[in-house]
Amino acid sequence: MTPDPQMKAILAQMKAAGWFPTHKLSVPDARKAFKSRIAKGAPVARSEDRTVPGPGGDICLRIHWPAGAGPFPALVFFHGGGWVIGDLDSHDVTCRSLTNQAGCVTVSVDYRLAPEHKFPAAVDDSYAATRWVAEHAAELGVDSARIAVGGASAGGNLSTVVALIARERGSPRLVFQLLIYPVTDATLDTPSSHAVTSDDYPLTRADMEWFWNHYLRSDADRRNPWASPALAASLAGLPPALVITAEIDPLCDEGERYAVLLRQAGVQATCTRYDGVTHGFVGMEAALDKARAAVAESAQALRAAFARG
């Protein structure tokens, strides 16, 4: 697990800028630090922020439209940040790139965060937002038969959990899951989770424990499939998936194992590991060739799924 030259340069820049491990910070300081590293995304044809009703109050959404005439396919996107940090700005660079490259409306969801709002608040908001998009598709210029979910890290977790709930409840119909280094198992019992421990990296096992401890109500929640989708009784009937993993990431093995579990359940699932990069690399498009490649791969997979409908 050696960072490639571009990744090594990014890590050096982070260190020079005063990088501090998340698990050693308070929640307010972690949020402030995460916000300070936000990159600016590419222009899109149109953007709008709006609020929609949710189970615990209004949910803020950011909607990006691509160029051209609709109805467009849609991607409902959930940001990362361990359910504790992150917001509509933190993954906007990725949302904008996917909007342009996949030719879809991207709806980014600002779900409630822990520890103020423990599990399953984020799940409830994410599912409610996805249902809202499906129910208001015509208003948004969206084709309700071509809706995907996607997200990074905790957002990848929420994406596949929303797919599980949609399967159980019969709606909305989803055509794809884009799972970027997803969190899938709260037990943290994989080789990569034990291997990635250096505080020189953006995410470590200690960070994941910090996030889980803020997110869950108790250890009993660790085995709830809405928190640990890899422990679901069945993954059959879920939409096709692309799982992207990073070699230097405590979540690498659990993401790859989840792709195997999906395939074993009869779900079409592709998994791509990007070597020499860390957790969070997909958001580093401005400085990292592999980030641009991962976004392009994601957009291509979305386009293919939308074409199948």
Legacy VTK file of the C-alpha trace (Angstrom):
# vtk DataFile Version 3.0
C-alpha trace
ASCII
DATASET POLYDATA
POINTS 309 float
0.000 0.000 0.000
2.178 2.776 -1.345
0.594 6.050 -2.488
1.187 6.804 -6.151
3.149 9.997 -6.913
0.100 12.229 -7.324
-1.515 10.880 -4.159
1.755 11.294 -2.271
1.895 14.950 -3.329
-1.681 15.512 -2.136
-0.934 13.914 1.241
2.145 16.121 1.616
0.059 19.205 0.847
-2.531 18.145 3.423
0.168 17.698 6.047
1.715 21.068 5.235
-1.713 22.686 5.567
-2.105 21.341 9.095
-3.991 18.106 8.497
-5.291 16.624 11.766
-6.904 13.171 12.150
-10.685 13.262 12.444
-10.818 10.916 15.437
-8.766 13.408 17.470
-11.172 16.290 16.814
-14.447 17.397 18.331
-17.495 17.181 16.060
-17.591 20.975 15.434
-13.870 21.043 14.649
-14.155 18.009 12.365
-16.958 19.686 10.448
-14.968 22.897 10.137
-11.875 21.016 8.917
-13.887 19.040 6.358
-15.488 22.213 5.034
-12.095 23.889 4.631
-11.036 21.273 2.058
-13.956 21.723 -0.360
-13.058 21.990 -4.042
-14.957 24.016 -6.622
-16.840 22.025 -9.253
-17.464 22.478 -12.950
-20.291 24.663 -14.287
-23.600 22.920 -15.078
-26.526 24.138 -17.154
-28.657 25.023 -14.117
-28.642 24.568 -10.348
-31.194 25.121 -7.634
-31.299 24.640 -3.870
-34.683 23.831 -2.376
-36.262 22.249 0.666
-38.714 19.362 0.681
-40.708 17.774 3.513
-38.968 15.038 5.491
-39.762 12.812 8.455
-37.912 15.100 10.865
-38.497 18.455 9.194
-37.494 19.960 5.868
-34.651 18.345 3.903
-32.365 20.579 1.858
-31.589 19.454 -1.683
-29.248 20.781 -4.354
-30.389 19.984 -7.870
-28.138 20.195 -10.925
-29.462 19.920 -14.490
-27.370 19.026 -17.548
-27.530 20.808 -20.884
-30.234 19.765 -23.316
-33.916 18.998 -23.153
-35.514 16.569 -20.703
-36.925 14.445 -19.420
-33.550 13.416 -18.041
-32.545 10.417 -15.972
-31.755 11.261 -12.357
-29.139 10.408 -9.767
-30.059 10.926 -6.116
-26.700 11.472 -4.409
-25.784 11.188 -0.721
-22.603 12.865 0.505
-19.935 11.188 2.605
-18.574 12.203 5.972
-19.401 9.312 8.267
-22.994 10.541 8.828
-21.402 13.218 11.081
-19.727 15.742 8.753
-20.354 16.868 5.183
-23.112 18.827 3.466
-24.340 19.957 0.052
-20.983 21.623 -0.660
-18.646 18.822 0.396
-19.259 16.562 -2.632
-20.554 19.172 -5.066
-17.529 18.763 -7.334
-18.452 15.108 -7.925
-22.156 15.860 -8.345
-21.419 18.488 -10.977
-19.062 16.209 -12.901
-21.579 13.363 -12.904
-24.346 15.715 -14.044
-22.305 16.767 -17.054
-20.708 13.448 -17.927
-23.722 11.180 -17.337
-26.227 13.679 -18.745
-28.475 13.324 -15.710
-30.198 15.509 -13.168
-28.267 15.079 -9.912
-30.137 15.655 -6.667
-27.782 15.977 -3.687
-29.384 15.336 -0.295
-28.480 17.175 2.918
-29.705 14.514 5.356
-29.671 14.993 9.121
-26.305 14.408 10.781
-25.242 12.597 13.941
-24.684 12.895 16.829
-27.537 15.394 16.965
-29.640 12.971 14.932
-28.652 9.365 15.498
-29.325 6.356 13.271
-31.700 5.903 11.483
-32.380 9.629 10.899
-30.012 9.808 7.915
-31.621 6.701 6.431
-35.127 8.088 6.895
-34.200 11.390 5.227
-32.397 9.676 2.353
-35.318 7.422 1.535
-37.817 10.289 1.879
-35.757 12.448 -0.501
-35.535 9.631 -3.050
-39.292 9.123 -2.925
-39.805 12.855 -3.335
-37.683 12.889 -6.493
-39.670 9.985 -7.957
-43.017 11.555 -7.042
-42.027 14.970 -8.440
-40.203 13.675 -11.510
-42.344 15.551 -14.017
-41.829 18.831 -12.159
-38.050 18.275 -12.223
-37.903 17.264 -15.871
-36.954 13.741 -14.802
-37.970 10.382 -16.229
-39.351 8.494 -13.208
-38.414 5.166 -14.831
-34.705 6.093 -14.835
-33.708 6.991 -11.280
-30.456 5.835 -9.669
-28.987 6.298 -6.214
-25.353 6.920 -5.431
-22.950 8.290 -2.901
-19.504 8.183 -1.374
-18.490 6.467 1.864
-21.387 6.979 4.297
-23.303 8.149 1.232
-22.574 4.829 -0.442
-23.980 3.143 2.645
-27.135 5.263 2.451
-27.483 4.566 -1.271
-27.626 0.812 -0.936
-29.759 1.004 2.219
-32.256 3.158 0.298
-32.217 0.491 -2.414
-32.965 -2.167 0.228
-35.879 -0.148 1.611
-37.236 0.612 -1.866
-37.166 -3.106 -2.634
-38.984 -3.916 0.612
-41.629 -1.208 0.174
-42.057 -1.582 -3.558
-41.106 1.985 -4.470
-39.518 3.915 -5.905
-38.161 1.776 -8.717
-34.406 2.253 -8.959
-32.247 1.292 -11.930
-28.720 1.554 -10.482
-26.523 1.974 -7.410
-23.271 3.955 -7.605
-21.346 2.933 -4.491
-18.086 4.847 -4.050
-15.981 3.262 -1.276
-19.201 2.396 0.567
-19.501 1.620 4.263
-21.248 -1.752 4.425
-20.351 -3.461 7.709
-20.006 -1.899 11.142
-18.030 -4.820 12.538
-14.799 -3.409 11.004
-13.372 -6.915 10.787
-11.455 -6.901 7.494
-7.745 -6.933 6.628
-7.849 -3.408 5.184
-9.556 -2.008 8.279
-6.692 -3.365 10.382
-4.021 -2.275 7.889
-4.926 1.377 7.322
-4.072 2.924 10.672
-1.600 5.713 9.872
-2.854 9.185 10.728
-1.113 10.353 7.559
-4.156 9.062 5.632
-7.548 10.790 5.313
-9.460 7.853 6.834
-8.312 5.199 9.302
-9.866 2.473 11.404
-9.838 4.860 14.385
-11.744 7.430 12.327
-14.362 4.835 11.409
-14.844 3.916 15.059
-15.253 7.636 15.823
-17.932 7.922 13.132
-19.776 4.752 14.142
-19.786 5.780 17.804
-21.377 9.121 16.933
-23.863 7.645 14.449
-25.287 4.589 16.190
-27.557 4.548 19.215
-25.919 1.419 20.644
-23.772 -1.536 19.619
-26.963 -3.419 18.783
-27.387 -1.121 15.761
-24.159 -2.460 14.259
-26.043 -5.570 13.108
-29.039 -3.694 11.734
-29.058 -4.052 7.913
-29.984 -0.367 7.620
-26.580 0.362 9.188
-24.673 -2.693 7.915
-26.255 -3.656 4.582
-23.753 -6.509 4.155
-25.654 -8.237 6.974
-29.027 -8.054 5.222
-30.857 -11.390 5.049
-30.969 -11.079 1.261
-29.609 -8.671 -1.330
-31.610 -10.270 -4.134
-33.654 -7.913 -6.262
-31.465 -4.863 -5.766
-30.567 -2.749 -8.812
-27.244 -3.255 -10.615
-24.247 -1.647 -8.952
-20.809 -0.229 -9.553
-18.605 -0.425 -6.471
-15.472 1.723 -6.509
-12.797 1.100 -3.888
-9.434 2.638 -2.989
-6.460 0.485 -2.051
-5.359 2.654 0.910
-8.703 2.714 2.660
-10.002 0.837 5.721
-13.231 0.358 3.732
-11.559 -1.298 0.735
-12.244 -4.912 1.680
-15.780 -4.401 2.907
-16.700 -2.618 -0.320
-15.242 -5.422 -2.415
-16.895 -8.074 -0.265
-20.220 -6.296 -0.680
-19.847 -6.491 -4.461
-19.293 -10.245 -4.100
-22.390 -10.552 -1.904
-24.424 -8.668 -4.496
-23.260 -11.004 -7.259
-23.970 -14.050 -5.107
-27.521 -12.724 -4.686
-27.933 -12.488 -8.454
-27.353 -8.733 -8.710
-25.195 -7.450 -11.554
-22.282 -5.785 -9.757
-18.959 -4.474 -11.031
-16.138 -3.622 -8.646
-13.107 -1.526 -9.538
-10.206 -0.987 -7.169
-7.987 2.040 -7.731
-4.504 1.286 -6.457
-2.188 3.788 -4.822
-4.958 6.119 -3.654
-6.725 6.761 -0.376
-10.282 7.139 0.791
-11.787 10.331 -0.610
-9.751 10.233 -3.811
-12.759 10.563 -6.145
-13.283 14.153 -4.996
-9.714 15.097 -5.931
-10.317 15.506 -9.681
-8.258 18.683 -9.958
-5.044 16.961 -8.874
-5.485 13.233 -9.420
-5.709 11.323 -12.701
-7.304 8.329 -10.974
-10.061 10.549 -9.592
-10.923 11.701 -13.094
-10.844 8.091 -14.280
-13.174 6.980 -11.482
-15.654 9.760 -12.228
-15.560 8.873 -15.931
-16.141 5.205 -15.092
-19.045 6.153 -12.835
-20.619 8.343 -15.501
-20.261 5.623 -18.126
-21.915 3.085 -15.823
-24.763 5.511 -15.123
-25.283 6.191 -18.824
-25.441 2.459 -19.517
-27.931 1.877 -16.706
-30.104 4.770 -17.833
-30.067 3.440 -21.405
-31.359 0.098 -20.160
-34.046 1.889 -18.133
LINES 1 310
309 0 1 2 3 4 5 6 7 8 9 10 11 12 13 14 15 16 17 18 19 20 21 22 23 24 25 26 27 28 29 30 31 32 33 34 35 36 37 38 39 40 41 42 43 44 45 46 47 48 49 50 51 52 53 54 55 56 57 58 59 60 61 62 63 64 65 66 67 68 69 70 71 72 73 74 75 76 77 78 79 80 81 82 83 84 85 86 87 88 89 90 91 92 93 94 95 96 97 98 99 100 101 102 103 104 105 106 107 108 109 110 111 112 113 114 115 116 117 118 119 120 121 122 123 124 125 126 127 128 129 130 131 132 133 134 135 136 137 138 139 140 141 142 143 144 145 146 147 148 149 150 151 152 153 154 155 156 157 158 159 160 161 162 163 164 165 166 167 168 169 170 171 172 173 174 175 176 177 178 179 180 181 182 183 184 185 186 187 188 189 190 191 192 193 194 195 196 197 198 199 200 201 202 203 204 205 206 207 208 209 210 211 212 213 214 215 216 217 218 219 220 221 222 223 224 225 226 227 228 229 230 231 232 233 234 235 236 237 238 239 240 241 242 243 244 245 246 247 248 249 250 251 252 253 254 255 256 257 258 259 260 261 262 263 264 265 266 267 268 269 270 271 272 273 274 275 276 277 278 279 280 281 282 283 284 285 286 287 288 289 290 291 292 293 294 295 296 297 298 299 300 301 302 303 304 305 306 307 308
